[in-house]
Amino acid sequence: GLSRDDSMKVLKTAASKLSVKTKVVSKATMKKIIKEIRSKSIAELEKQRVSLAEEIAKLKLSKKAIPQKDSNLLKKKRKQMAILLTIMTEKKELEDIKK
């Protein structure tokens, strides 16, 4: 594979050719986020899921009326929701196995 520096150069070159703002997220960053989510209880995850669902609904409504500065915000929130739901499902299945 490529070194980190070489891969960053390639990604920056590719990003400069796109008409949208891009951001590189390392595996370490994603692992940190996922670890933080996994450390929460199912009840806490459920509260976060409800809050995230409300945010997504508000973004959908305001998207048409008031364009956001960050056009990828809705996509990011949906990604967070997918990660959250996946971890919730894993935790519930583990609880069922333990019973």
N, C-alpha and C positions, 0 to 999 in steps of 0.2 A: 503494500500500500504506500500511499504518499505520506510524507511527513506532515505534521500539523501546519507548519508554515506554508508548504507548497499547496496543501488543500485549501487554506484560507485565501491564497492568491487566486486559485482557480475559482473559488466561490465568489470572491469580490469581482472578478472579471465577468462572470456570468450574471451577477446581480446588477452590474452597471448596464447591461444590455436589456434588463427588464424595465418596464414602465412603472413597476410598483416597488415600494420600499421593502427591503428584505432584512432578515436578521438570522444569524447563524446561532443555533442552540446546540451546545455540546451534549454528548451523552451524559457527562457528569452532572450537568445542570438538570437534565430530565430525571436522572436517577435520584437527585436530591429532592426534587418536587414529588416524585412518586413515593420516596421514603417518608416524606412528611405526611402525605395522604394516608399511607399504610399505618402510620402510628396512631391514627384516630380511631375511635370506637365507631360502631355502626350507627349509633344514635347521632354522633357528631357528623358523620358522613351524610346522614339523611337530612340534617339541618342545612348542611352545605349544598346538598343537591337541590333542595327547595329554593334556597337563596339564588343559586346559579340559574335555575329554571326561570325565576322571576327576572333576573338580569337579562337573560336571553330574550324573553318575551318583550321587555321594555326596549331592547335594542332593535328588535324586529319592527316594533311600532315607530320608533323614532328614526329609523333608517330612511324612511320615505320622506318624513317631514323635515328632519334636520340631519344632513349628512355629517357623519363622524369624521374627525381628523384621522383616526386610525381606521382605515377601511377594512382591516382584517380582524377587528375586535370581535365581531360576531363569530367568525371562524375559530378564533382563539378560545372563546367561551365554550363553543361546541366541543372543541378538543378536550378542554378541561372536564366537561360533562362526561365525555366518553371514558376518560381515564378514571374519573370518580365512580361511574357506574360499573366499570370493569372490576375495580378493587372492591366495591361493595358486594358484587356477586361472588368474588373469590372468598371474601370473609364469611358470607352467609353459607357458602358450600362447605367451608372448613368447620363452621359451627355444626352443620348438619352431620358431618362425618364424625365429629367428636361425640355427638349424642348417641 
